Amino acid sequence: MALDCSYFQERVLRNNLAVMLFKFGAYLHSGSATMLSESIHSLADMLNQCLLAVGIMQSIKKPSPDHPYGWSRARYVYSLISGVGIFFLGAGVTMYHGVSGLMNPAPLENLTMAYTILAGSFLVEGATLLLAIGQVRKSARESGMSFKEYVIRGRDPSAVTVLLEDGAAVAGVMLATCCLGLTSYTGSSVFDALGSVMIGGLLGSFAVFLIGRNADFLIGRSIPINRIQQIIEVLESDIVVRSIHDVKATEMGADVVRFKAEVNFDGREITRCHLNRVDMELLLEEVQQLTTVPELELFLLEHGEEVIDMLGQQVDRIEKNIKKRNPEVRHVDLEIL
């Protein structure tokens, strides 16, 4: 999954870089505030992709003594930083420039190049949007979720972020084209400045959603109820488990879940598992040979220790079974009641 996303984002990054350079060229040629907004939009997208790439590389690092659960949440950290950057760099600068254009309108010229660049941007970013839709659909199928559910609750922020970015980019190009068209038709640069403000608002809305989504995962978001129930069913179907309490299952990153539960084990079944490993005839002979209290105490201590060892083995077996039936569960903590 991480390698697929890395290759996917490399393609997106190249597209964003090319589009950004063309848009800045169109802005310098025409002086359009809307084209500057679109240029900043593409710059924000490119920087965002760089941060997401760093986050992916960090998230696949192996656990260490300082980070025993690994680095899987690193991609949420970098995606959150990306959202903050888009809000201030993308939305803030764009809206500021648009408001300045409204207060001090300036005539525009040479808009033909701007229209040409916008048409090319629409094709490139539209193609990237289709790639993002395909990637999110693939991730949604692997997670057993619908497309809409994955966009809202999916564990991997990378593909979803690219999807939203390119959706906003395509909408921004269409908005910029409309505003430049009105400017050409009326001869008023006010529409161009309004386009800059609206694109800034679009970027701000996207950034707020991105910040909230990643902050939610960093705080510790529970996995969907149906997936929790699947894990609980593994426990409840086990003969040595009497009851389950205080279940918690949280997302720790893309394809990484931590599961915790308090388990009341059936002491009789645990003891039966131990007795199934011993020769009952030989055990009976040992009991019949006991004549003193110290001998009885030693006998009970030895078998009591073996019962506790069996309990530990059963806990390990159940944890492995949970991970086998639910591959996304990497960390299982079962507390004995």
C-alpha positions in Angstrom: 0.0 0.0 0.0 2.7 2.5 1.0 4.7 1.8 -2.2 1.6 2.2 -4.4 0.8 5.5 -2.7 4.4 6.7 -3.1 4.4 5.9 -6.8 1.0 7.5 -7.2 2.1 10.7 -5.4 5.3 10.9 -7.4 3.2 11.2 -10.6 0.9 13.7 -8.9 3.9 15.8 -7.8 5.3 16.0 -11.3 1.9 17.1 -12.7 1.5 19.8 -10.0 5.0 21.1 -10.7 4.4 21.5 -14.4 1.0 23.1 -13.9 2.4 25.5 -11.3 5.1 26.7 -13.6 2.7 27.3 -16.5 0.3 29.2 -14.2 3.0 31.5 -12.8 4.0 32.2 -16.4 0.4 33.1 -17.3 0.2 35.4 -14.3 3.4 37.2 -15.1 2.2 37.6 -18.7 -1.4 38.8 -17.8 -1.2 40.3 -14.3 -4.4 38.5 -13.4 -5.2 38.1 -9.7 -7.1 35.0 -10.5 -4.1 33.4 -12.2 -1.9 34.3 -9.3 -4.5 32.6 -7.0 -4.4 29.5 -9.2 -0.6 29.6 -9.2 -0.5 29.8 -5.4 -3.1 27.0 -5.4 -0.8 24.7 -7.4 2.2 25.7 -5.3 0.3 24.8 -2.2 -0.6 21.4 -3.8 3.0 20.7 -4.7 4.3 21.5 -1.2 1.5 19.4 0.2 2.6 16.5 -1.9 6.2 16.9 -0.7 5.0 16.8 2.9 2.8 13.7 2.3 5.8 11.9 0.7 7.9 12.7 3.7 5.1 11.4 5.9 4.8 8.1 4.0 8.6 7.5 4.3 8.5 8.2 8.0 5.4 6.0 8.6 7.1 2.9 7.2 10.1 3.1 9.6 10.4 0.1 11.9 9.5 0.3 15.6 12.3 1.2 18.0 12.8 1.3 21.8 11.8 5.0 21.7 8.8 4.3 19.4 7.6 0.7 20.3 4.4 1.1 18.2 6.2 2.3 15.2 5.8 5.5 13.2 2.5 4.8 11.4 0.9 8.1 12.6 3.7 10.2 11.1 1.7 10.6 7.9 -1.1 12.2 9.9 1.4 14.6 11.4 2.7 15.7 8.0 -0.8 15.8 6.5 -1.8 18.1 9.4 1.2 20.4 8.8 0.2 20.4 5.1 -3.4 21.5 6.0 -2.1 24.4 8.1 0.3 25.4 5.3 -2.5 25.4 2.7 -4.7 27.5 5.0 -2.1 30.2 5.6 -0.1 30.1 2.4 -2.8 29.1 0.0 -6.0 30.6 1.3 -4.5 33.5 3.3 -2.2 34.9 0.5 -4.8 34.3 -2.2 -7.6 36.1 -0.4 -5.3 38.9 0.6 -4.3 39.4 -3.0 -8.0 39.2 -4.1 -9.1 41.8 -1.6 -6.2 44.1 -2.7 -7.4 43.7 -6.3 -11.0 44.7 -5.2 -9.7 47.8 -3.4 -7.2 48.8 -6.2 -8.5 47.4 -9.5 -5.9 47.3 -12.3 -6.5 46.7 -16.0 -5.7 43.2 -17.4 -4.1 42.4 -20.7 -3.0 39.4 -22.8 -5.6 37.0 -21.3 -5.3 34.6 -24.3 -2.3 32.8 -22.7 -4.2 32.6 -19.4 -7.1 30.9 -21.1 -4.7 28.5 -22.8 -2.9 27.6 -19.6 -6.3 27.1 -17.8 -7.4 24.7 -20.5 -4.2 22.7 -20.2 -4.4 22.7 -16.4 -8.0 21.4 -16.6 -6.8 18.5 -18.7 -3.8 17.7 -16.5 -5.6 18.1 -13.1 -8.6 16.3 -14.4 -6.5 13.3 -15.4 -4.8 13.4 -11.9 -8.3 13.6 -10.3 -9.3 10.4 -12.2 -6.1 8.7 -10.9 -7.0 9.8 -7.4 -10.5 8.5 -7.7 -9.1 5.1 -8.9 -6.7 5.0 -6.0 -9.3 5.8 -3.4 -11.7 3.2 -4.8 -9.0 0.6 -4.6 -8.2 1.5 -1.0 -11.9 1.6 -0.1 -12.3 -2.0 -1.5 -9.3 -3.2 0.5 -10.8 -1.7 3.7 -14.3 -3.0 3.0 -15.8 0.5 2.9 -17.8 2.4 0.4 -16.1 5.3 -1.6 -17.9 7.9 0.5 -17.1 6.2 3.8 -13.5 6.0 2.9 -13.2 9.7 2.0 -14.7 10.6 5.4 -13.2 7.8 7.6 -10.4 6.1 5.6 -7.2 5.5 7.4 -4.8 6.5 4.6 -4.8 10.4 4.3 -2.5 10.4 1.3 -4.9 9.3 -1.5 -7.9 11.1 0.0 -5.9 14.3 0.3 -4.8 14.1 -3.3 -8.4 13.4 -4.3 -9.7 16.5 -2.5 -6.8 18.6 -3.7 -7.4 17.8 -7.3 -11.2 18.1 -6.9 -10.5 21.6 -5.5 -8.0 22.2 -8.3 -10.5 21.3 -11.1 -13.2 23.5 -9.4 -10.6 26.3 -9.1 -9.7 26.2 -12.8 -13.4 26.3 -13.7 -14.0 29.2 -11.3 -10.9 31.0 -12.7 -12.1 30.5 -16.3 -15.6 31.9 -15.5 -14.1 35.0 -13.7 -11.7 35.7 -16.5 -14.4 35.3 -19.0 -16.6 37.9 -17.1 -13.6 40.2 -17.0 -13.0 39.9 -20.7 -16.7 40.4 -21.4 -17.3 43.4 -19.1 -13.8 44.9 -19.2 -13.9 45.1 -15.3 -11.1 43.6 -13.3 -13.4 43.3 -10.3 -14.5 39.9 -11.4 -10.9 38.8 -11.6 -10.3 39.9 -8.0 -13.6 38.2 -6.9 -12.3 35.0 -8.5 -9.1 35.3 -6.4 -11.2 35.7 -3.2 -13.4 32.7 -4.1 -10.5 30.5 -4.9 -9.0 31.5 -1.5 -12.2 30.5 0.2 -12.1 27.1 -1.6 -8.6 26.5 -0.4 -9.5 27.5 3.1 -12.5 25.1 3.2 -10.3 22.3 2.0 -7.6 23.1 4.5 -10.0 23.2 7.5 -11.4 19.7 6.5 -7.9 18.4 6.2 -6.8 19.8 9.5 -9.9 18.4 11.3 -9.6 15.0 9.7 -5.9 14.4 10.6 -6.3 15.9 14.1 -9.0 13.4 14.7 -6.7 10.5 13.8 -3.8 11.9 15.9 -6.0 12.1 18.9 -7.0 8.5 18.5 -10.0 7.6 16.4 -12.0 4.4 16.9 -12.4 2.0 14.0 -16.0 1.4 12.7 -18.3 -0.5 14.9 -18.7 -3.4 12.4 -15.0 -4.0 12.4 -14.8 -3.9 16.2 -17.6 -6.5 16.2 -15.6 -8.8 13.9 -12.7 -8.8 16.3 -15.1 -9.3 19.3 -16.6 -12.3 17.6 -13.1 -14.0 17.4 -12.9 -13.6 21.2 -16.5 -14.6 22.0 -16.2 -17.8 19.9 -13.2 -19.0 21.9 -14.1 -21.6 24.5 -11.7 -20.3 27.2 -13.3 -16.8 27.1 -16.2 -16.2 29.5 -16.8 -12.5 28.9 -15.3 -9.4 27.4 -15.2 -5.8 28.8 -13.9 -2.3 28.0 -13.2 -2.9 24.4 -11.1 -0.2 22.6 -9.9 -0.3 19.0 -8.1 2.7 17.5 -6.5 3.6 14.2 -2.7 4.0 14.4 -2.1 4.6 10.8 -2.9 3.2 7.3 -3.6 -0.5 7.8 -2.5 -0.4 11.4 -5.0 -0.9 14.3 -4.4 -1.3 18.0 -7.0 -3.4 19.9 -7.4 -3.6 23.7 -9.9 -5.5 25.8 -10.4 -6.8 29.3 -11.1 -10.5 29.2 -12.7 -12.7 31.9 -11.3 -16.2 31.2 -13.1 -19.4 32.2 -10.9 -20.9 34.9 -12.3 -24.4 34.4 -11.5 -24.4 30.7 -8.0 -23.1 31.3 -7.5 -25.9 33.8 -9.0 -28.5 31.4 -6.5 -27.3 28.7 -3.7 -28.0 31.2 -5.1 -31.4 32.3 -5.4 -32.5 28.6 -1.6 -32.3 28.5 -0.9 -34.6 31.5 -1.3 -38.3 32.1 -4.3 -38.5 34.4 -3.5 -42.0 35.6 0.0 -40.8 36.6 -1.4 -37.7 38.2 -3.8 -39.9 40.3 -0.9 -42.0 41.5 1.0 -38.8 42.6 -2.1 -37.6 44.5 -2.5 -41.0 46.3 1.1 -40.9 47.4 0.7 -37.5 49.2 0.7 -38.0 53.0 1.6 -34.6 54.5 0.4 -31.1 54.1 3.8 -29.8 52.8 3.7 -32.5 50.1 0.2 -31.4 49.1 1.2 -27.8 49.1 4.2 -28.5 46.8 2.0 -30.5 44.5 -0.6 -27.7 44.2 2.1 -25.0 43.7 3.7 -27.0 40.8 0.4 -27.6 39.0 -0.9 -24.0 39.8 2.2 -22.6 38.1 1.5 -24.8 35.1 -2.1 -23.6 34.9 -0.9 -20.0 34.9 1.6 -20.9 32.1 -1.3 -22.4 30.2 -3.3 -19.1 30.7 -0.4 -17.2 29.2 -0.3 -19.6 26.2 -4.0 -19.2 25.6 -3.7 -15.4 25.6 -0.9 -15.6 23.1 -2.9 -18.0 21.0 -6.0 -15.7 21.0 -3.9 -12.7 20.1 -2.4 -14.5 17.1 -5.8 -15.7 16.0 -7.1 -12.1 16.1 -4.2 -10.9 14.0 -4.7 -13.8 11.6 -8.4 -13.1 11.1 -7.9 -9.3 11.0 -4.6 -8.5 9.3 -4.9 -4.8 10.0 -4.7 -5.4 13.8 -1.0 -5.2 14.5 -1.1 -4.6 18.3 -3.3 -6.6 20.7 -3.5 -6.0 24.4 -5.6 -8.4 26.4 -5.9 -7.7 30.1 -6.9 -10.6 32.3 -9.8 -9.9 34.8 
